[in-house]
Amino acid sequence: MSQQEVLKDYLKTLGKADYQELMALFAEDAVVLSPLYGERPAAEFYKELFQDTRSSALTLLDVFISPNGDKACINFLYRWTMADGSVTVFDCVDVVEFAPNGKIKLLKIIYDTAQTRKKFNSLKA
């Protein structure tokens, strides 16, 4: 599977909140760096994210692959309905590093959390 296919599958499975299918895209020791959740093992991060989510709608904007194929960025709009019904929409870029086997080993989530943080903090309170 190409890096672009992995990233498109990532968005699809993230939107469906399919934990098992999503984890199949990640290396066993993969790490996620999130502006809201901090640095976490991917398995823990997505379990908590899915618990905090009622639904997600993701719109792919673009995919950028490094020349040697070990890194990529995916830009998308994320409409996140949190478990309490709060909705936030933001433009997001995920920076991805791939393991030699093509699985995701590091995912850095980048977006402006100004509109999301207050709702997120209320959800976690």
C-alpha positions as CSV (number, residue, x, y, z in Angstrom):
1,M,0.0,0.0,0.0
2,S,1.4,3.4,-0.9
3,Q,1.8,6.2,1.6
4,Q,-1.0,8.1,-0.1
5,E,-3.3,5.1,0.2
6,V,-2.4,4.7,3.9
7,L,-3.3,8.3,4.6
8,K,-6.6,8.1,2.7
9,D,-7.4,4.9,4.6
10,Y,-6.4,6.7,7.8
11,L,-9.0,9.5,7.2
12,K,-11.7,7.0,6.2
13,T,-11.2,4.8,9.3
14,L,-10.9,7.8,11.6
15,G,-14.2,9.1,10.3
16,K,-15.8,5.8,10.9
17,A,-14.2,5.5,14.4
18,D,-13.1,1.9,13.4
19,Y,-10.5,1.3,16.1
20,Q,-9.3,-2.1,14.8
21,E,-9.0,-1.0,11.2
22,L,-7.2,2.2,12.2
23,M,-4.7,0.5,14.4
24,A,-3.8,-1.8,11.5
25,L,-2.4,1.3,9.8
26,F,0.0,2.0,12.7
27,A,3.2,0.4,13.9
28,E,2.9,-1.4,17.2
29,D,4.9,1.3,19.0
30,A,3.5,4.3,17.1
31,V,3.1,7.6,18.9
32,V,0.7,10.5,18.4
33,L,1.5,14.1,19.3
34,S,-1.8,16.0,19.8
35,P,-2.3,19.6,20.9
36,L,-5.1,18.5,23.2
37,Y,-4.1,15.1,24.4
38,G,-0.4,15.5,24.4
39,E,2.1,12.7,23.5
40,R,0.5,9.3,23.7
41,P,0.9,5.8,22.3
42,A,-1.4,5.7,19.3
43,A,-3.4,2.8,20.7
44,E,-4.2,4.9,23.9
45,F,-4.8,8.1,22.0
46,Y,-7.4,6.7,19.6
47,K,-9.2,4.8,22.3
48,E,-9.6,8.1,24.3
49,L,-10.4,10.1,21.2
50,F,-13.2,7.7,20.1
51,Q,-14.6,7.8,23.7
52,D,-14.7,11.6,23.4
53,T,-16.4,11.5,20.0
54,R,-20.0,11.2,18.9
55,S,-19.2,11.6,15.2
56,S,-16.5,13.0,12.9
57,A,-16.7,14.2,9.3
58,L,-13.3,14.6,7.5
59,T,-12.8,16.3,4.2
60,L,-9.5,15.6,2.5
61,L,-7.8,18.8,1.1
62,D,-4.4,17.6,0.1
63,V,-1.6,15.0,0.6
64,F,2.1,15.8,0.4
65,I,4.7,13.0,0.3
66,S,8.4,13.6,0.9
67,P,10.7,12.7,-2.0
68,N,12.1,9.6,-0.3
69,G,8.6,8.5,0.9
70,D,9.3,8.2,4.7
71,K,7.3,11.3,5.6
72,A,4.1,12.9,4.5
73,C,1.5,15.5,5.5
74,I,-2.2,15.3,5.1
75,N,-4.4,18.4,5.2
76,F,-8.1,18.0,5.9
77,L,-11.1,19.8,7.4
78,Y,-12.3,18.1,10.6
79,R,-15.8,18.5,11.8
80,W,-15.7,16.9,15.3
81,T,-18.9,16.3,17.3
82,M,-17.7,15.6,20.8
83,A,-19.4,13.1,23.1
84,D,-21.4,15.9,24.8
85,G,-22.7,17.2,21.5
86,S,-20.3,20.1,21.2
87,V,-19.2,20.7,17.6
88,T,-16.0,22.2,16.3
89,V,-14.6,22.5,12.8
90,F,-11.0,23.1,12.1
91,D,-8.4,22.9,9.3
92,C,-5.9,20.3,10.3
93,V,-2.5,19.0,9.1
94,D,-1.1,15.7,10.3
95,V,2.6,15.2,9.8
96,V,3.3,11.5,9.4
97,E,6.5,9.5,9.7
98,F,6.4,5.9,8.3
99,A,8.2,2.8,9.6
100,P,10.1,0.8,7.0
101,N,7.1,-1.6,6.7
102,G,4.9,1.3,5.5
103,K,2.9,1.6,8.7
104,I,2.6,4.9,10.6
105,K,5.2,5.2,13.4
106,L,4.7,8.9,14.3
107,L,1.7,11.2,13.8
108,K,1.9,14.9,14.7
109,I,-1.4,16.7,14.7
110,I,-1.2,20.4,14.0
111,Y,-4.1,22.9,14.2
112,D,-5.2,26.0,16.0
113,T,-7.0,24.9,19.2
114,A,-8.4,28.3,20.2
115,Q,-12.0,27.4,19.3
116,T,-11.7,23.8,20.4
117,R,-9.9,24.0,23.7
118,K,-12.8,25.5,25.8
119,K,-15.2,22.8,24.5
120,F,-12.7,20.1,25.1
121,N,-11.9,21.2,28.6
122,S,-15.7,21.2,29.4
123,L,-15.9,17.7,28.0
124,K,-13.1,16.5,30.2
125,A,-14.2,18.2,33.4
